[in-house]
Amino acid sequence: MTGPETLDVARDAIWTIVVVSGPLMGIGLLVGVTVSLFQALTQIQEQTLVFVPKIVAMFLTLLIALPFMADAMHSQMMRISSRIIGG
């Protein structure tokens, strides 16, 4: 494999990581900011309050986005295997 091909594989892998982890990170950020805003408005300073809503939201997002994530990883693996087969 030449240098540009290696960079293409690495770029595709990084993009796949961003696409697969994007929904979870976005929901985690949104729920974290919402709970922090709620804590600031009500002056509740409980450190563990943010974990339960964030875990539940990320779990539900994972259940919803799992087919999309699996499809993205499958297509990445098919691109890599076609490069391996093609030489």
Beta strands, then each sheet from edge to edge (+ up, - down):
end
